Amino acid sequence: MATVNFSVPDDVKKAFDRAFRNTNKSAVIAELMRRAVADSELRKRRAELFTILTERRRSRPGASNAQIRAARATGRR
């Protein structure tokens, strides 16, 4: 198991200590770190997908407003 040191503002430390008074604080921090890693990976994946979809949009065939309206009307019948 690794040990890490972080500097945080005093008010954050006090609020954390109050909120997790009777809790294993190391476990709380470890879970927060896991979530941060997962969130970071998700943001990266979303950015990659956005890039892929944006690039594919250029090669997709377009539709006129009339074609779009006709398709919508067909789906409503």
Secondary structure by P-SEA (a helix, b strand, c coil): cbbbbbbccaaaaaaaaaaacccaaaaaaaaaaaaaaaaaaaaaaaaaaaaaaaaaaaacccccaaaaaaaaaaaac
